[in-house]
């Protein structure tokens, strides 16, 4: 896939989950700067695993789990 196609695919998959993911980041981190960092890191990691993300039927729970694990690890 081209970079443009990857970006479009990523946006199509992620877009419905952005609000929920940001709210989760806020609840976990407890402050806006930390929530924004956590949210951004999840998006970066999800993009790097786009092939896995495309294969998942319900990406919302997968993304939430990635965020939770990232929060716990840090």
N, CA, C and O atoms as a Tripos MOL2 file, in Angstrom:
@<TRIPOS>MOLECULE
protein
  296   295    74     0     0
PROTEIN
NO_CHARGES

@<TRIPOS>ATOM
      1 N           0.8350   -1.1900    0.0000 N.3       1 UNK1
      2 CA          0.0000    0.0000    0.0000 C.3       1 UNK1
      3 C           0.8760    1.2490    0.0000 C.2       1 UNK1
      4 O           1.9690    1.2580    0.5650 O.2       1 UNK1
      5 N           0.3930    2.2680   -0.6220 N.am      2 UNK2
      6 CA          1.1180    3.5330   -0.6100 C.3       2 UNK2
      7 C           0.9100    4.2370    0.7260 C.2       2 UNK2
      8 O           0.0180    3.8900    1.5000 O.2       2 UNK2
      9 N           1.7410    5.2170    0.9710 N.am      3 UNK3
     10 CA          1.6120    5.9890    2.2110 C.3       3 UNK3
     11 C           0.2490    6.6570    2.2940 C.2       3 UNK3
     12 O          -0.3600    6.6920    3.3630 O.2       3 UNK3
     13 N          -0.2310    7.1840    1.1810 N.am      4 UNK4
     14 CA         -1.5450    7.8320    1.1450 C.3       4 UNK4
     15 C          -2.6540    6.8290    1.4390 C.2       4 UNK4
     16 O          -3.5830    7.1200    2.1930 O.2       4 UNK4
     17 N          -2.5490    5.6520    0.8380 N.am      5 UNK5
     18 CA         -3.5590    4.6140    1.0810 C.3       5 UNK5
     19 C          -3.5230    4.1540    2.5330 C.2       5 UNK5
     20 O          -4.5670    3.9220    3.1440 O.2       5 UNK5
     21 N          -2.3010    4.0200    3.0870 N.am      6 UNK6
     22 CA         -2.1780    3.6460    4.5010 C.3       6 UNK6
     23 C          -2.8330    4.6880    5.3950 C.2       6 UNK6
     24 O          -3.5480    4.3440    6.3360 O.2       6 UNK6
     25 N          -2.5900    5.9540    5.1050 N.am      7 UNK7
     26 CA         -3.1620    7.0320    5.9100 C.3       7 UNK7
     27 C          -4.6780    7.0370    5.8330 C.2       7 UNK7
     28 O          -5.3530    7.2390    6.8430 O.2       7 UNK7
     29 N          -5.2100    6.8170    4.6520 N.am      8 UNK8
     30 CA         -6.6640    6.7890    4.4800 C.3       8 UNK8
     31 C          -7.2740    5.5990    5.1980 C.2       8 UNK8
     32 O          -8.3130    5.7280    5.8440 O.2       8 UNK8
     33 N          -6.6430    4.4520    5.0910 N.am      9 UNK9
     34 CA         -7.1330    3.2570    5.7850 C.3       9 UNK9
     35 C          -7.0990    3.4670    7.2890 C.2       9 UNK9
     36 O          -8.0620    3.1540    7.9890 O.2       9 UNK9
     37 N          -5.9890    3.9960    7.7850 N.am     10 UNK10
     38 CA         -5.8490    4.2570    9.2160 C.3      10 UNK10
     39 C          -6.9260    5.2130    9.7020 C.2      10 UNK10
     40 O          -7.5680    4.9720   10.7240 O.2      10 UNK10
     41 N          -7.1210    6.2910    8.9700 N.am     11 UNK11
     42 CA         -8.1290    7.2810    9.3630 C.3      11 UNK11
     43 C          -9.5270    6.6640    9.3730 C.2      11 UNK11
     44 O         -10.3140    6.9320   10.2810 O.2      11 UNK11
     45 N          -9.8360    5.8540    8.3870 N.am     12 UNK12
     46 CA        -11.1530    5.2210    8.3100 C.3      12 UNK12
     47 C         -11.3980    4.3000    9.5130 C.2      12 UNK12
     48 O         -12.5050    4.2550   10.0500 O.2      12 UNK12
     49 N         -10.3800    3.5830    9.9220 N.am     13 UNK13
     50 CA        -10.5190    2.6460   11.0420 C.3      13 UNK13
     51 C         -10.5480    3.3880   12.3750 C.2      13 UNK13
     52 O         -11.3590    3.0620   13.2420 O.2      13 UNK13
     53 N          -9.6910    4.3620   12.5490 N.am     14 UNK14
     54 CA         -9.5030    5.0430   13.8350 C.3      14 UNK14
     55 C         -10.5660    6.0930   14.1330 C.2      14 UNK14
     56 O         -10.9810    6.2540   15.2800 O.2      14 UNK14
     57 N         -10.9990    6.7960   13.1130 N.am     15 UNK15
     58 CA        -11.8880    7.9470   13.3050 C.3      15 UNK15
     59 C         -13.0830    7.6860   14.2230 C.2      15 UNK15
     60 O         -13.3550    8.5180   15.0890 O.2      15 UNK15
     61 N         -13.8090    6.5770   14.0790 N.am     16 UNK16
     62 CA        -14.9600    6.3660   14.9670 C.3      16 UNK16
     63 C         -14.5900    6.1830   16.4430 C.2      16 UNK16
     64 O         -15.4640    6.2430   17.3080 O.2      16 UNK16
     65 N         -13.3240    5.9640   16.7340 N.am     17 UNK17
     66 CA        -12.9000    5.6470   18.1030 C.3      17 UNK17
     67 C         -12.1280    6.7730   18.7870 C.2      17 UNK17
     68 O         -11.7540    6.6420   19.9530 O.2      17 UNK17
     69 N         -11.8880    7.8650   18.0870 N.am     18 UNK18
     70 CA        -11.0310    8.9200   18.6340 C.3      18 UNK18
     71 C         -11.5680    9.5380   19.9210 C.2      18 UNK18
     72 O         -10.8200    9.7020   20.8850 O.2      18 UNK18
     73 N         -12.8420    9.8790   19.9490 N.am     19 UNK19
     74 CA        -13.4110   10.5000   21.1580 C.3      19 UNK19
     75 C         -13.3140    9.5710   22.3570 C.2      19 UNK19
     76 O         -12.9170    9.9870   23.4450 O.2      19 UNK19
     77 N         -13.6740    8.3280   22.1560 N.am     20 UNK20
     78 CA        -13.6370    7.3530   23.2490 C.3      20 UNK20
     79 C         -12.2060    7.1470   23.7380 C.2      20 UNK20
     80 O         -11.9600    7.0730   24.9420 O.2      20 UNK20
     81 N         -11.2660    7.0570   22.8020 N.am     21 UNK21
     82 CA         -9.8680    6.8790   23.1890 C.3      21 UNK21
     83 C          -9.3370    8.0770   23.9600 C.2      21 UNK21
     84 O          -8.5970    7.9120   24.9300 O.2      21 UNK21
     85 N          -9.7060    9.2750   23.5400 N.am     22 UNK22
     86 CA         -9.2260   10.4500   24.2550 C.3      22 UNK22
     87 C          -9.8120   10.4980   25.6680 C.2      22 UNK22
     88 O          -9.1100   10.8180   26.6270 O.2      22 UNK22
     89 N         -11.0870   10.1820   25.7860 N.am     23 UNK23
     90 CA        -11.7040   10.1630   27.1300 C.3      23 UNK23
     91 C         -11.0250    9.1270   28.0190 C.2      23 UNK23
     92 O         -10.8000    9.3810   29.2020 O.2      23 UNK23
     93 N         -10.6980    7.9680   27.4650 N.am     24 UNK24
     94 CA         -9.9950    6.9470   28.2300 C.3      24 UNK24
     95 C          -8.6170    7.4460   28.6520 C.2      24 UNK24
     96 O          -8.2030    7.2420   29.7930 O.2      24 UNK24
     97 N          -7.9130    8.0930   27.7430 N.am     25 UNK25
     98 CA         -6.5910    8.6370   28.0710 C.3      25 UNK25
     99 C          -6.6950    9.6440   29.2070 C.2      25 UNK25
    100 O          -5.8580    9.6600   30.1100 O.2      25 UNK25
    101 N          -7.7200   10.4790   29.1600 N.am     26 UNK26
    102 CA         -7.9260   11.4850   30.2080 C.3      26 UNK26
    103 C          -8.1820   10.8110   31.5590 C.2      26 UNK26
    104 O          -7.6200   11.2060   32.5800 O.2      26 UNK26
    105 N          -9.0460    9.7810   31.5450 N.am     27 UNK27
    106 CA         -9.3450    9.0750   32.8000 C.3      27 UNK27
    107 C          -8.1080    8.3890   33.3690 C.2      27 UNK27
    108 O          -7.8810    8.4140   34.5780 O.2      27 UNK27
    109 N          -7.3230    7.7890   32.5120 N.am     28 UNK28
    110 CA         -6.1330    7.0850   32.9850 C.3      28 UNK28
    111 C          -5.0650    8.0560   33.4620 C.2      28 UNK28
    112 O          -4.4920    7.8710   34.5360 O.2      28 UNK28
    113 N          -4.7930    9.0860   32.6740 N.am     29 UNK29
    114 CA         -3.6710    9.9820   32.9590 C.3      29 UNK29
    115 C          -4.0020   11.0260   34.0060 C.2      29 UNK29
    116 O          -3.1470   11.3840   34.8150 O.2      29 UNK29
    117 N          -5.2270   11.5190   34.0020 N.am     30 UNK30
    118 CA         -5.6360   12.4800   35.0140 C.3      30 UNK30
    119 C          -5.2780   13.9320   34.7370 C.2      30 UNK30
    120 O          -5.6770   14.8190   35.4920 O.2      30 UNK30
    121 N          -4.5350   14.1900   33.6710 N.am     31 UNK31
    122 CA         -4.2270   15.5720   33.3150 C.3      31 UNK31
    123 C          -4.1820   15.6850   31.7920 C.2      31 UNK31
    124 O          -3.9040   14.7160   31.0860 O.2      31 UNK31
    125 N          -4.4600   16.8820   31.3120 N.am     32 UNK32
    126 CA         -4.5270   17.0860   29.8650 C.3      32 UNK32
    127 C          -3.2040   16.7840   29.1640 C.2      32 UNK32
    128 O          -3.2070   16.0500   28.1750 O.2      32 UNK32
    129 N          -2.0740   17.3180   29.6320 N.am     33 UNK33
    130 CA         -0.8100   17.0450   28.9230 C.3      33 UNK33
    131 C          -0.4680   15.5520   28.8690 C.2      33 UNK33
    132 O          -0.0500   15.0430   27.8300 O.2      33 UNK33
    133 N          -0.6460   14.8680   29.9800 N.am     34 UNK34
    134 CA         -0.3380   13.4370   30.0140 C.3      34 UNK34
    135 C          -1.3270   12.6450   29.1650 C.2      34 UNK34
    136 O          -0.9440   11.6790   28.5060 O.2      34 UNK34
    137 N          -2.5900   13.0480   29.1780 N.am     35 UNK35
    138 CA         -3.5980   12.3700   28.3540 C.3      35 UNK35
    139 C          -3.2830   12.5500   26.8750 C.2      35 UNK35
    140 O          -3.4130   11.6070   26.0940 O.2      35 UNK35
    141 N          -2.8730   13.7450   26.4860 N.am     36 UNK36
    142 CA         -2.5280   13.9960   25.0850 C.3      36 UNK36
    143 C          -1.3190   13.1800   24.6540 C.2      36 UNK36
    144 O          -1.2860   12.6670   23.5350 O.2      36 UNK36
    145 N          -0.3280   13.0540   25.5240 N.am     37 UNK37
    146 CA          0.8460   12.2390   25.2090 C.3      37 UNK37
    147 C           0.4690   10.7700   25.0490 C.2      37 UNK37
    148 O           0.9100   10.1040   24.1120 O.2      37 UNK37
    149 N          -0.3430   10.2790   25.9630 N.am     38 UNK38
    150 CA         -0.7880    8.8900   25.9080 C.3      38 UNK38
    151 C          -1.6140    8.6340   24.6460 C.2      38 UNK38
    152 O          -1.4070    7.6360   23.9570 O.2      38 UNK38
    153 N          -2.5290    9.5180   24.3530 N.am     39 UNK39
    154 CA         -3.3760    9.4120   23.1670 C.3      39 UNK39
    155 C          -2.5160    9.3930   21.9000 C.2      39 UNK39
    156 O          -2.7250    8.5630   21.0150 O.2      39 UNK39
    157 N          -1.5650   10.2960   21.8190 N.am     40 UNK40
    158 CA         -0.6950   10.3660   20.6480 C.3      40 UNK40
    159 C           0.1410    9.1000   20.5100 C.2      40 UNK40
    160 O           0.2930    8.5780   19.4050 O.2      40 UNK40
    161 N           0.6740    8.6080   21.5980 N.am     41 UNK41
    162 CA          1.4970    7.4000   21.5420 C.3      41 UNK41
    163 C           0.6840    6.1950   21.0720 C.2      41 UNK41
    164 O           1.1980    5.3570   20.3310 O.2      41 UNK41
    165 N          -0.5610    6.1020   21.4880 N.am     42 UNK42
    166 CA         -1.4230    5.0060   21.0280 C.3      42 UNK42
    167 C          -1.6440    5.1060   19.5280 C.2      42 UNK42
    168 O          -1.6050    4.0930   18.8300 O.2      42 UNK42
    169 N          -1.8720    6.2940   19.0290 N.am     43 UNK43
    170 CA         -2.0810    6.4630   17.5880 C.3      43 UNK43
    171 C          -0.8210    6.0950   16.8090 C.2      43 UNK43
    172 O          -0.9100    5.4620   15.7560 O.2      43 UNK43
    173 N           0.3290    6.4770   17.3040 N.am     44 UNK44
    174 CA          1.5940    6.1320   16.6370 C.3      44 UNK44
    175 C           1.7770    4.6210   16.6110 C.2      44 UNK44
    176 O           2.1330    4.0520   15.5790 O.2      44 UNK44
    177 N           1.5390    3.9840   17.7240 N.am     45 UNK45
    178 CA          1.6970    2.5290   17.7820 C.3      45 UNK45
    179 C           0.6680    1.8120   16.9260 C.2      45 UNK45
    180 O           0.9810    0.8160   16.2730 O.2      45 UNK45
    181 N          -0.5460    2.3120   16.9290 N.am     46 UNK46
    182 CA         -1.5870    1.6900   16.1000 C.3      46 UNK46
    183 C          -1.2360    1.8150   14.6210 C.2      46 UNK46
    184 O          -1.4310    0.8690   13.8590 O.2      46 UNK46
    185 N          -0.7230    2.9610   14.2130 N.am     47 UNK47
    186 CA         -0.3430    3.1420   12.8100 C.3      47 UNK47
    187 C           0.7870    2.1950   12.4260 C.2      47 UNK47
    188 O           0.8110    1.6670   11.3150 O.2      47 UNK47
    189 N           1.7160    1.9850   13.3410 N.am     48 UNK48
    190 CA          2.8340    1.0870   13.0550 C.3      48 UNK48
    191 C           2.3790   -0.3690   12.9540 C.2      48 UNK48
    192 O           3.0830   -1.2080   12.3910 O.2      48 UNK48
    193 N           1.2030   -0.6610   13.4990 N.am     49 UNK49
    194 CA          0.6350   -2.0180   13.4400 C.3      49 UNK49
    195 C          -0.6150   -2.0390   12.5700 C.2      49 UNK49
    196 O          -1.5630   -2.7720   12.8540 O.2      49 UNK49
    197 N          -0.6160   -1.2400   11.5200 N.am     50 UNK50
    198 CA         -1.7920   -1.0910   10.6670 C.3      50 UNK50
    199 C          -2.2560   -2.4190   10.0850 C.2      50 UNK50
    200 O          -3.4610   -2.6520    9.9900 O.2      50 UNK50
    201 N          -1.3410   -3.2910    9.6950 N.am     51 UNK51
    202 CA         -1.7340   -4.5910    9.1440 C.3      51 UNK51
    203 C          -2.5490   -5.3980   10.1650 C.2      51 UNK51
    204 O          -3.5400   -6.0320    9.8040 O.2      51 UNK51
    205 N          -2.1350   -5.3730   11.4240 N.am     52 UNK52
    206 CA         -2.8890   -6.0580   12.4800 C.3      52 UNK52
    207 C          -4.2350   -5.3800   12.6960 C.2      52 UNK52
    208 O          -5.2540   -6.0520   12.8550 O.2      52 UNK52
    209 N          -4.2400   -4.0680   12.7010 N.am     53 UNK53
    210 CA         -5.4550   -3.2990   12.9420 C.3      53 UNK53
    211 C          -6.5090   -3.5580   11.8700 C.2      53 UNK53
    212 O          -7.6970   -3.6640   12.1750 O.2      53 UNK53
    213 N          -6.0810   -3.6590   10.6320 N.am     54 UNK54
    214 CA         -7.0080   -3.9210    9.5250 C.3      54 UNK54
    215 C          -7.6920   -5.2740    9.6910 C.2      54 UNK54
    216 O          -8.8550   -5.4390    9.3200 O.2      54 UNK54
    217 N          -6.9750   -6.2260   10.2430 N.am     55 UNK55
    218 CA         -7.5020   -7.5880   10.3730 C.3      55 UNK55
    219 C          -8.4720   -7.7560   11.5460 C.2      55 UNK55
    220 O          -9.1230   -8.7950   11.6550 O.2      55 UNK55
    221 N          -8.5800   -6.7690   12.4100 N.am     56 UNK56
    222 CA         -9.4260   -6.8750   13.6110 C.3      56 UNK56
    223 C         -10.8440   -6.4330   13.2830 C.2      56 UNK56
    224 O         -11.0560   -5.3790   12.6840 O.2      56 UNK56
    225 N         -11.8180   -7.2550   13.6850 N.am     57 UNK57
    226 CA        -13.2220   -6.9270   13.4300 C.3      57 UNK57
    227 C         -13.6920   -5.7410   14.2590 C.2      57 UNK57
    228 O         -14.4060   -4.8770   13.7490 O.2      57 UNK57
    229 N         -13.3030   -5.6860   15.5200 N.am     58 UNK58
    230 CA        -13.7100   -4.6150   16.4390 C.3      58 UNK58
    231 C         -12.4600   -3.9240   16.9710 C.2      58 UNK58
    232 O         -11.9250   -4.3360   18.0010 O.2      58 UNK58
    233 N         -11.9820   -2.8790   16.2890 N.am     59 UNK59
    234 CA        -10.7290   -2.2510   16.7230 C.3      59 UNK59
    235 C         -10.8310   -1.4430   18.0140 C.2      59 UNK59
    236 O          -9.8110   -1.2020   18.6600 O.2      59 UNK59
    237 N         -12.0250   -1.0200   18.4070 N.am     60 UNK60
    238 CA        -12.1740   -0.2060   19.6130 C.3      60 UNK60
    239 C         -11.6010   -0.8560   20.8570 C.2      60 UNK60
    240 O         -10.7670   -0.2500   21.5310 O.2      60 UNK60
    241 N         -12.0220   -2.0720   21.1850 N.am     61 UNK61
    242 CA        -11.4600   -2.7240   22.3740 C.3      61 UNK61
    243 C          -9.9520   -2.9850   22.2660 C.2      61 UNK61
    244 O          -9.2280   -2.9030   23.2580 O.2      61 UNK61
    245 N          -9.4950   -3.2970   21.0620 N.am     62 UNK62
    246 CA         -8.0640   -3.5250   20.8550 C.3      62 UNK62
    247 C          -7.2830   -2.2460   21.1360 C.2      62 UNK62
    248 O          -6.2570   -2.2770   21.8160 O.2      62 UNK62
    249 N          -7.7660   -1.1290   20.6150 N.am     63 UNK63
    250 CA         -7.1180    0.1600   20.8450 C.3      63 UNK63
    251 C          -7.1390    0.5420   22.3240 C.2      63 UNK63
    252 O          -6.1540    1.0630   22.8490 O.2      63 UNK63
    253 N          -8.2570    0.2830   22.9900 N.am     64 UNK64
    254 CA         -8.3530    0.5830   24.4220 C.3      64 UNK64
    255 C          -7.3550   -0.2590   25.2170 C.2      64 UNK64
    256 O          -6.7450    0.2270   26.1700 O.2      64 UNK64
    257 N          -7.1950   -1.5150   24.8230 N.am     65 UNK65
    258 CA         -6.2460   -2.3980   25.5140 C.3      65 UNK65
    259 C          -4.8030   -1.9190   25.2850 C.2      65 UNK65
    260 O          -3.9890   -1.9300   26.2090 O.2      65 UNK65
    261 N          -4.4960   -1.5060   24.0680 N.am     66 UNK66
    262 CA         -3.1690   -0.9610   23.7780 C.3      66 UNK66
    263 C          -2.9110    0.2550   24.6730 C.2      66 UNK66
    264 O          -1.8290    0.3990   25.2430 O.2      66 UNK66
    265 N          -3.9170    1.1230   24.7890 N.am     67 UNK67
    266 CA         -3.7570    2.3180   25.6090 C.3      67 UNK67
    267 C          -3.5530    1.9530   27.0780 C.2      67 UNK67
    268 O          -2.6660    2.4920   27.7400 O.2      67 UNK67
    269 N          -4.3640    1.0500   27.5770 N.am     68 UNK68
    270 CA         -4.2490    0.6450   28.9750 C.3      68 UNK68
    271 C          -2.8710    0.0390   29.2440 C.2      68 UNK68
    272 O          -2.2240    0.3750   30.2350 O.2      68 UNK68
    273 N          -2.4270   -0.8530   28.3600 N.am     69 UNK69
    274 CA         -1.1160   -1.4890   28.5540 C.3      69 UNK69
    275 C           0.0080   -0.4710   28.4790 C.2      69 UNK69
    276 O           0.9660   -0.5520   29.2470 O.2      69 UNK69
    277 N          -0.0910    0.4720   27.5790 N.am     70 UNK70
    278 CA          0.9130    1.5230   27.4760 C.3      70 UNK70
    279 C           0.9410    2.3600   28.7580 C.2      70 UNK70
    280 O           2.0120    2.6950   29.2640 O.2      70 UNK70
    281 N          -0.2290    2.6910   29.2720 N.am     71 UNK71
    282 CA         -0.3080    3.4610   30.5230 C.3      71 UNK71
    283 C           0.3290    2.6950   31.6750 C.2      71 UNK71
    284 O           1.0950    3.2610   32.4550 O.2      71 UNK71
    285 N           0.0150    1.4210   31.7810 N.am     72 UNK72
    286 CA          0.5740    0.5980   32.8620 C.3      72 UNK72
    287 C           2.0910    0.4740   32.7270 C.2      72 UNK72
    288 O           2.8140    0.5370   33.7210 O.2      72 UNK72
    289 N           2.5640    0.2980   31.5040 N.am     73 UNK73
    290 CA          4.0070    0.1590   31.2760 C.3      73 UNK73
    291 C           4.7760    1.4250   31.6230 C.2      73 UNK73
    292 O           5.9370    1.3560   32.0270 O.2      73 UNK73
    293 N           4.1410    2.5750   31.4700 N.am     74 UNK74
    294 CA          4.8290    3.8210   31.7700 C.3      74 UNK74
    295 C           4.5230    4.2200   33.1910 C.2      74 UNK74
    296 O           5.0050    5.2510   33.6600 O.2      74 UNK74
@<TRIPOS>BOND
     1     1     2 1
     2     2     3 1
     3     3     4 2
     4     3     5 am
     5     5     6 1
     6     6     7 1
     7     7     8 2
     8     7     9 am
     9     9    10 1
    10    10    11 1
    11    11    12 2
    12    11    13 am
    13    13    14 1
    14    14    15 1
    15    15    16 2
    16    15    17 am
    17    17    18 1
    18    18    19 1
    19    19    20 2
    20    19    21 am
    21    21    22 1
    22    22    23 1
    23    23    24 2
    24    23    25 am
    25    25    26 1
    26    26    27 1
    27    27    28 2
    28    27    29 am
    29    29    30 1
    30    30    31 1
    31    31    32 2
    32    31    33 am
    33    33    34 1
    34    34    35 1
    35    35    36 2
    36    35    37 am
    37    37    38 1
    38    38    39 1
    39    39    40 2
    40    39    41 am
    41    41    42 1
    42    42    43 1
    43    43    44 2
    44    43    45 am
    45    45    46 1
    46    46    47 1
    47    47    48 2
    48    47    49 am
    49    49    50 1
    50    50    51 1
    51    51    52 2
    52    51    53 am
    53    53    54 1
    54    54    55 1
    55    55    56 2
    56    55    57 am
    57    57    58 1
    58    58    59 1
    59    59    60 2
    60    59    61 am
    61    61    62 1
    62    62    63 1
    63    63    64 2
    64    63    65 am
    65    65    66 1
    66    66    67 1
    67    67    68 2
    68    67    69 am
    69    69    70 1
    70    70    71 1
    71    71    72 2
    72    71    73 am
    73    73    74 1
    74    74    75 1
    75    75    76 2
    76    75    77 am
    77    77    78 1
    78    78    79 1
    79    79    80 2
    80    79    81 am
    81    81    82 1
    82    82    83 1
    83    83    84 2
    84    83    85 am
    85    85    86 1
    86    86    87 1
    87    87    88 2
    88    87    89 am
    89    89    90 1
    90    90    91 1
    91    91    92 2
    92    91    93 am
    93    93    94 1
    94    94    95 1
    95    95    96 2
    96    95    97 am
    97    97    98 1
    98    98    99 1
    99    99   100 2
   100    99   101 am
   101   101   102 1
   102   102   103 1
   103   103   104 2
   104   103   105 am
   105   105   106 1
   106   106   107 1
   107   107   108 2
   108   107   109 am
   109   109   110 1
   110   110   111 1
   111   111   112 2
   112   111   113 am
   113   113   114 1
   114   114   115 1
   115   115   116 2
   116   115   117 am
   117   117   118 1
   118   118   119 1
   119   119   120 2
   120   119   121 am
   121   121   122 1
   122   122   123 1
   123   123   124 2
   124   123   125 am
   125   125   126 1
   126   126   127 1
   127   127   128 2
   128   127   129 am
   129   129   130 1
   130   130   131 1
   131   131   132 2
   132   131   133 am
   133   133   134 1
   134   134   135 1
   135   135   136 2
   136   135   137 am
   137   137   138 1
   138   138   139 1
   139   139   140 2
   140   139   141 am
   141   141   142 1
   142   142   143 1
   143   143   144 2
   144   143   145 am
   145   145   146 1
   146   146   147 1
   147   147   148 2
   148   147   149 am
   149   149   150 1
   150   150   151 1
   151   151   152 2
   152   151   153 am
   153   153   154 1
   154   154   155 1
   155   155   156 2
   156   155   157 am
   157   157   158 1
   158   158   159 1
   159   159   160 2
   160   159   161 am
   161   161   162 1
   162   162   163 1
   163   163   164 2
   164   163   165 am
   165   165   166 1
   166   166   167 1
   167   167   168 2
   168   167   169 am
   169   169   170 1
   170   170   171 1
   171   171   172 2
   172   171   173 am
   173   173   174 1
   174   174   175 1
   175   175   176 2
   176   175   177 am
   177   177   178 1
   178   178   179 1
   179   179   180 2
   180   179   181 am
   181   181   182 1
   182   182   183 1
   183   183   184 2
   184   183   185 am
   185   185   186 1
   186   186   187 1
   187   187   188 2
   188   187   189 am
   189   189   190 1
   190   190   191 1
   191   191   192 2
   192   191   193 am
   193   193   194 1
   194   194   195 1
   195   195   196 2
   196   195   197 am
   197   197   198 1
   198   198   199 1
   199   199   200 2
   200   199   201 am
   201   201   202 1
   202   202   203 1
   203   203   204 2
   204   203   205 am
   205   205   206 1
   206   206   207 1
   207   207   208 2
   208   207   209 am
   209   209   210 1
   210   210   211 1
   211   211   212 2
   212   211   213 am
   213   213   214 1
   214   214   215 1
   215   215   216 2
   216   215   217 am
   217   217   218 1
   218   218   219 1
   219   219   220 2
   220   219   221 am
   221   221   222 1
   222   222   223 1
   223   223   224 2
   224   223   225 am
   225   225   226 1
   226   226   227 1
   227   227   228 2
   228   227   229 am
   229   229   230 1
   230   230   231 1
   231   231   232 2
   232   231   233 am
   233   233   234 1
   234   234   235 1
   235   235   236 2
   236   235   237 am
   237   237   238 1
   238   238   239 1
   239   239   240 2
   240   239   241 am
   241   241   242 1
   242   242   243 1
   243   243   244 2
   244   243   245 am
   245   245   246 1
   246   246   247 1
   247   247   248 2
   248   247   249 am
   249   249   250 1
   250   250   251 1
   251   251   252 2
   252   251   253 am
   253   253   254 1
   254   254   255 1
   255   255   256 2
   256   255   257 am
   257   257   258 1
   258   258   259 1
   259   259   260 2
   260   259   261 am
   261   261   262 1
   262   262   263 1
   263   263   264 2
   264   263   265 am
   265   265   266 1
   266   266   267 1
   267   267   268 2
   268   267   269 am
   269   269   270 1
   270   270   271 1
   271   271   272 2
   272   271   273 am
   273   273   274 1
   274   274   275 1
   275   275   276 2
   276   275   277 am
   277   277   278 1
   278   278   279 1
   279   279   280 2
   280   279   281 am
   281   281   282 1
   282   282   283 1
   283   283   284 2
   284   283   285 am
   285   285   286 1
   286   286   287 1
   287   287   288 2
   288   287   289 am
   289   289   290 1
   290   290   291 1
   291   291   292 2
   292   291   293 am
   293   293   294 1
   294   294   295 1
   295   295   296 2
@<TRIPOS>SUBSTRUCTURE
     1 UNK1         2 RESIDUE 1 A UNK
     2 UNK2         6 RESIDUE 1 A UNK
     3 UNK3        10 RESIDUE 1 A UNK
     4 UNK4        14 RESIDUE 1 A UNK
     5 UNK5        18 RESIDUE 1 A UNK
     6 UNK6        22 RESIDUE 1 A UNK
     7 UNK7        26 RESIDUE 1 A UNK
     8 UNK8        30 RESIDUE 1 A UNK
     9 UNK9        34 RESIDUE 1 A UNK
    10 UNK10       38 RESIDUE 1 A UNK
    11 UNK11       42 RESIDUE 1 A UNK
    12 UNK12       46 RESIDUE 1 A UNK
    13 UNK13       50 RESIDUE 1 A UNK
    14 UNK14       54 RESIDUE 1 A UNK
    15 UNK15       58 RESIDUE 1 A UNK
    16 UNK16       62 RESIDUE 1 A UNK
    17 UNK17       66 RESIDUE 1 A UNK
    18 UNK18       70 RESIDUE 1 A UNK
    19 UNK19       74 RESIDUE 1 A UNK
    20 UNK20       78 RESIDUE 1 A UNK
    21 UNK21       82 RESIDUE 1 A UNK
    22 UNK22       86 RESIDUE 1 A UNK
    23 UNK23       90 RESIDUE 1 A UNK
    24 UNK24       94 RESIDUE 1 A UNK
    25 UNK25       98 RESIDUE 1 A UNK
    26 UNK26      102 RESIDUE 1 A UNK
    27 UNK27      106 RESIDUE 1 A UNK
    28 UNK28      110 RESIDUE 1 A UNK
    29 UNK29      114 RESIDUE 1 A UNK
    30 UNK30      118 RESIDUE 1 A UNK
    31 UNK31      122 RESIDUE 1 A UNK
    32 UNK32      126 RESIDUE 1 A UNK
    33 UNK33      130 RESIDUE 1 A UNK
    34 UNK34      134 RESIDUE 1 A UNK
    35 UNK35      138 RESIDUE 1 A UNK
    36 UNK36      142 RESIDUE 1 A UNK
    37 UNK37      146 RESIDUE 1 A UNK
    38 UNK38      150 RESIDUE 1 A UNK
    39 UNK39      154 RESIDUE 1 A UNK
    40 UNK40      158 RESIDUE 1 A UNK
    41 UNK41      162 RESIDUE 1 A UNK
    42 UNK42      166 RESIDUE 1 A UNK
    43 UNK43      170 RESIDUE 1 A UNK
    44 UNK44      174 RESIDUE 1 A UNK
    45 UNK45      178 RESIDUE 1 A UNK
    46 UNK46      182 RESIDUE 1 A UNK
    47 UNK47      186 RESIDUE 1 A UNK
    48 UNK48      190 RESIDUE 1 A UNK
    49 UNK49      194 RESIDUE 1 A UNK
    50 UNK50      198 RESIDUE 1 A UNK
    51 UNK51      202 RESIDUE 1 A UNK
    52 UNK52      206 RESIDUE 1 A UNK
    53 UNK53      210 RESIDUE 1 A UNK
    54 UNK54      214 RESIDUE 1 A UNK
    55 UNK55      218 RESIDUE 1 A UNK
    56 UNK56      222 RESIDUE 1 A UNK
    57 UNK57      226 RESIDUE 1 A UNK
    58 UNK58      230 RESIDUE 1 A UNK
    59 UNK59      234 RESIDUE 1 A UNK
    60 UNK60      238 RESIDUE 1 A UNK
    61 UNK61      242 RESIDUE 1 A UNK
    62 UNK62      246 RESIDUE 1 A UNK
    63 UNK63      250 RESIDUE 1 A UNK
    64 UNK64      254 RESIDUE 1 A UNK
    65 UNK65      258 RESIDUE 1 A UNK
    66 UNK66      262 RESIDUE 1 A UNK
    67 UNK67      266 RESIDUE 1 A UNK
    68 UNK68      270 RESIDUE 1 A UNK
    69 UNK69      274 RESIDUE 1 A UNK
    70 UNK70      278 RESIDUE 1 A UNK
    71 UNK71      282 RESIDUE 1 A UNK
    72 UNK72      286 RESIDUE 1 A UNK
    73 UNK73      290 RESIDUE 1 A UNK
    74 UNK74      294 RESIDUE 1 A UNK
